[in-house]
Structure formats: C-alpha cells, structure tokens
Amino acid sequence: MAKRVGGLEGVVIGDTELSHIDGEAGRLVVRGLDVESLAGRARFEDVCPLLWSGALPREAERSSIRRALGDARVHAFELLPGLGRALRLADPMDALRAAAAQLEASGSPEEVRLRLTGALPVFASAWLRTSLGEAPLPPDPARGHAEDYLRAVLGREPEPERVAALDGYLVTVADHGMNASTFTARIVASTESDDVSAVVAAIGALKGPAHGGAPGPVLDMLEEIEKPERARDWIDRRLEAGGRIMGMGHRVYRARDPRAAVLEGGIERLEAAGLAQAKLALARAVERAALEALRPRHPDRSLACNVEFYTAVLLDAIGLPRPLFTPTFAVARVAGWLAHIDEQRRTGRLIRPTARYTGTLPAEVHA
Ligand code: COA
C-alpha cells in the first residue's frame, strides 16, 4: 500500500501539558484527568480554568468565572446590532466566523479569553433565532454557560436534564490534543498574532466535515436508515458507492473514541428521563453494522466510532437543531483553543515547516 504523506500523521510538533490521546488504548487525558472522570465531575465553568490555569477551580473561583462568562455573554449580546450581515449568512459556521472576527482583539489575556468564550454561544444562538425570523434572547449572566446557551437556543426554560447533558458534552469535547483546528490556532498564535485572529482561523478549520462538520451528516444517515434492520444494507451500499461512513474512523484512535461512551451515557440519561426519542438503539445498531462492514474491507486499519457519531445523537436528543451541531462544538472547543494559543505563545517559536518542491526550476524550463 502506498505510504500516505501530507497529513503530518505521527509528526510531533511540540510539547503540550493540556491533553493527551493514547490512540491504541482509546484513552484521552485532559490535564491529568481521564475524560470519563472529568465529564463526571466538572462543568464547563470548571474546564475553562482547568485548561487555562492548570487546576479545577474551588467554589469561590467557580462562581467568579461563571459570573465573568455571564458578563461576557451580555457584552457579546450588546454587539449584535453592530454585526451587520454576519448573522444573516446562510451557513452557521460562516456566521460564527464572521461575527467572531468583529470582536475586539485588545485587552488582557484573561479579558480576551472571556470575551471569545462568552461570545460564541451568543452568536450561535442569535444566528439560529435570526434565521427563524425571531429576536435573539438576551443572556442571563447569573446562569451557567450551558444553561444560558440552551435557553437562548430553545427560546424557553430548558429542563435540568437537558442542561446537564449539554454541559457534559461541552466538558467532553473542550480539548483534544493537536487536532486540525487547534493546530491552526497555534500556527496563528506562533506568528505573534492575536487570540481573536487565531480563534477565527480555528473556526474555519473546524467547519470541515473531516473535523467538526461530521455530526449533521451522521444524523442524516441515521434518519435515512430509520430502522436497525436496514443498517447493514445501507452501510454496504454506501461503501460500495465509494462513500465514507460519517462518525467512523479517526486519524489518531485505533480503538473506539473514549468520548463516544461518555456521550452515550448522556443520551441514556435523557432517554431514561423521557426527554429524548429512542435514537440510541438505532445508533448502536448502525455503529455495529459499520464496524462489521469496515473490518473486512480494512483488515490493517481499525476504523471505529469517533466522537461525532454520538455527538449527533446527543445534541439532537438535547433539542439542538442540526445547523447548530458544529457551532456548539466551537462553543466548547474555544476553551481548548485559547489554552493552546497561550501555551504556543509561551514557546516564543514561529511554526514554519518546509515542503518538498516538485515544480520545475528555471534552468530546466530554459534548457
Ligand atoms: N468510512 C469508510 N472508510 C473510511 C472511513 C470512513 N469513515 N475513514 C477512513 N476510511 C478508510 C479510507 O477510505 C482509507 O481506505 P484506503 O486505505 O482503502 O484508501 C483508510 O480508511 C484510511 O483512511 P485515511 O483517509 O487515511 O484516514 P485519515 O486518518 O486521513 O482520516 C478521518 C481520518 C476522520 C478524516 C476519516 O476517518 C473520515 O473521513 N471519517 C469520516 C468523517 C468523520 O467522521 N469526521 C469526524 C472526525 S472526528
């Protein structure tokens, strides 16, 4: 088999204290904590200081970051009238990118981190409500980040179970090693550019279906398959037509993505509370069928379920509309991007690799 090049697979681009993936074991460690234990004990307000300063907050710090994020959401909401066409762009990730690009880049590192983290849920929910012809809902700074975002999206008081499920999702996906959008953010930061520019670039990288754009198509697939007994036939036809199964395969994991099980737990709790339609059984049947169909086709490459598979089912069960799946990923991942931007900046080193030139040289042209 031809060796694949160009994807930097296996290339170590630097050191990080933020998160570690053991792709063979299917393990993710964030600042010394397994993702399963982190998701069980932390809220998004805890993960921000964990990533940004290295430790989970004590109760007083937790209330202060909760309030600071609330104030940042209020500030972002005040900017909405001045955002022009940004929130009327048809694609929600285009809208998020265009709106984030208008944020002020100056201020202390802490101010800029809060400004960006507070703004993304406000812009994402405002895009949705604008696209529905409704007025965006003003943030309530006293509420938790997940709760206030969900309230703004649904336009009503969300049930505590839905809030807990969304909070669990935000915690689970907040950071994940040197993924494409994080690397993008680090490259921009390495040029001594600002955090807003780095996050805007990262939003662009996250948008693609090979990265954060997969959950929408996963839900499309589940809806097309509709019944567990149709899964294997649908998967075989898709693969025979040369298509990929969205939500399967990963650049680093050779085992099941550990975040999948964490998200499945969230869906189970929503279904047990009677708040979600039973898509979990269908998703599990489709995952099994995909594994069975992919194994003989790729005996040398383990293609297992990645985070996006159950992200689609979970976010749908929470009540988020499909167009907000990838923006919601950004709402969480911005915490990781900002931690990486800071870590990269502290290295003081420009990221500037080299490529092998395969074009012609002037001497050959004139020979
Ligand atoms: N469905 C079917 N086949 C897949 C596949 C999938 N989801 N993912 C990888 N493969 C196959 C490729 O076709 C390739 O086969 P080949 O060697 O016969 O050409 C082989 O597995 C290796 O794939 P490669 O493209 O080198 O893997 P990668 O590391 O570049 O890709 C992803 C990683 C995530 C981009 C890829 O698995 C994918 O496209 N998955 C679907 C999209 C998705 O879920 N994205 C979210 C990622 S978190």
Residues whose N, C-alpha, C, O or C-beta is under 5 A from the ligand:
A	BS01	COA	P209 A210 H211 A214 G243 R244 I245 M246 G247 M248 G249 H250 R251 N306 E308
